């Protein structure tokens, strides 16, 4: 099955969006939603990690 220039452009567009979202995250999730074989939505959730410092006074 050959893809049309329009479908190739749409595929390139969502791939570019996903790649941009992945590059912009340090920690997080990029989720691709597919409906009837087509990408319909792209979501990203960024996590903020806090530095954990070991407690020097246990039990106090």
N, C-alpha and C positions, 0 to 999 in steps of 0.2 A: 504494500500500500504506500503510494507516494504522498508526501505531505505538500500542501500548497505553500506558496510564499507567505501567505497570511498566517498559517499555522506555525511555520518556522519562525516568523517574527514574534508571535505570541510566546512560543517556547523560549526563544532567546531572551525575551523580556522577563519572564518569571525566573529564569535561571540567573539573570543579572541581579534581580532584586534579592533573591536568596543569597547569592554570593556577597552582595553588599551588606546585608544584615549580618551574615556570619562574620565578615571582616570587622564589623563595628562592635561586636560583642567581645568582652573579655571572659565573662562567665554568663551562661544563659542558654536559652532554647530558641531554635527557629523551627516553627511548625508549618508544614505545607498541607493545605486542605485540598482534597481532590473530589470533584463531583462529576460523575459520569465520564471519567477518564480525562478530565481537564482540571488544571489547577485553577481554583476559584478564590483562594485566600491564602495569604502568607502572614503568619503572626510571629512576633518575637517578644521574648520576655527576658529582661536583663536582671541578673542577680548582682547584689552588692555584697561582697565578702568582707567581713570585718576581721582584722587581725586578732587572733586570740593569743592572749598572753598567759603563760602558765602562772598559776597562783603560787606565790612564795610562802603564804601562810595558810597551810591546810588546817581545816577544822576550827578556824577562828571566826 
